[in-house]
Amino acid sequence: YAFDVGIISIIGRLDDERKEELKRNYCVVDKGYNSFFNRIPGTSYHKAIL
């Protein structure tokens, strides 16, 4: 719910497909922020910086 409220306040209304895509991408970046810094392919950090 908080993610949806944040999206509406920052971007405005989005169709469901775009909102789900943004949510998936946000989760990848979030996992990258909370991971050990390395550039090994396949790790959460590496996926987040791509």
HELIX and SHEET records of a PDB file:
HELIX    1   1 ALA A    2  ILE A   10  1                                   9    
HELIX    2   2 ASP A   16  TYR A   33  1                                  18    
HELIX    3   3 SER A   44  ILE A   49  1                                   6    
END                                                                             
